[in-house]
Amino acid sequence: MAKPVELDDKTFDPAISKGTIPILVDFWAAWCGPCRMVGPIVEELAQEYDGKINFGKLDVDKFPQIASRFSVRSIPTLIVFQQGKPLKQFMGYRPKADFKKDLDAIIGPSKEAKK
C-alpha cells in the first residue's frame, strides 16, 4: 500500500523534481488541528492514486525554509508539483471529494470514475 513519504531538506527537491508523475506535498505541523484532519485524507488518497500521483509530507516546524520558498503562510497547505513546478495549491481543510476532483483534473479521470 502506498503511503506519503516524509520529506526533509535533503529529499524534498529530488522528490518534487523526479519523473513525470506529479507529487502532492502536504505542508503540516503536529500541533495543527486541521492538519490532523487532512492527514488521514492524504493517506487514503495516496492509496487510491498509487502509481498516478506520489505523495509526501513536510513538517513546516522542522523545515521552515522549504515552506517559505513556496510562500506557505498557513497550514495545512498542499501543493501538487510536476517536474519541480507547482501546479495546484490547496489551503485548509477540504473534503476528500474536493481533493479527488482537482487531482482527477490534473491526471485525468480514472477508469473506475468513468464507470
N, C-alpha and C positions, 0 to 999 in steps of 0.2 A: 504494500500500500504506500502510495506517495504521501510524503509529509513535507511541510515547509522546512527549508534549510535555515538554520541560524547563521546569519551573515555577520561579518565583522570588518574591521578596516583592511584586512588582507584579502578577504574573499568577496567583498562587495563588488568592486569594479569588474573582476573576471566573471562573476555571476551575471551581471546585467549586460555584459558585452558579448558573451559567447553564444554561438549557434544562431539559428533562425527562429527558435521558439521563444515567444515572449516570456517574461518573468514578472510576476506580481510581487512587489515587496511591501510588506506590512511594517510600517514605522510605528512602533509601540513602546510602552513602558509598563513595568509591573504594577505601578500604583494607579494606573489609568483604568477607571471603571468601564468606559465604553470600549477600550482596547480588549478587556476581558470578555466583553460581549461579542466583539468581532472575531476574536481568536478562534473559537470553535467553527465559525462560518468559513474562515480561511482554511482550516483543517479539512472541512468537508469539501470545499472547492478544489483543494489540492488533489484529493482522491478522484473527484468527478472529472477533472480536467487533466489527469495524468497523461503525459505524452503530448498534450496540446499546449499547456502553459506550465511553466515552472513556478514555484512559489518559494518565497524567502521571507524571513522576519529579521528586522533590525531594531535592536534596543536603543532608543534615542538617548537614554541616560548614559549608556556605555560608549556610544559613538556619535556625539552631538555634531561633530564636524561634517559627517556624511549627511545628516538630516539638514544641516544648514546649507550645504551645497545645493540641495533641491528645494530650498525655501519651505521646509516643513516647519510650520509655526504652531500647529495644533495636532493632537493625536486623538484617535488613530488617523493616520493618513496612509493610503495605499496608492502606490504608483505602479502602473504597468510600463515596463521598459521593453524595447526591442532594439537589439544591437547597440545598446548603450544610451539610447534616446528615450525620454519619457513619451509615452503615447497617450496615457489617460491617468487622471488623478482623482481619487475619491477621498473625501474628508468626512470623518464622523461615522457613526453607526448607520448602517443601511441594512434592509432585509436581504437575505440571500438571493431572492428572486431578482432584485435590482442589480446585484453584482453579476449574476448569470446573464442577464440581458445585455449588459455592457461587455462582458467577456465574449459572449457569442458574437456580438457585433465586430469585435476585434479579430476573432479567429474564424468566424462563420459558424452557423448553427450546426450542431452535431446531428448525426443520423437519427439518434433517438428523438431529438427535438422535432424532426421533420415528420415523425410518425403520427 
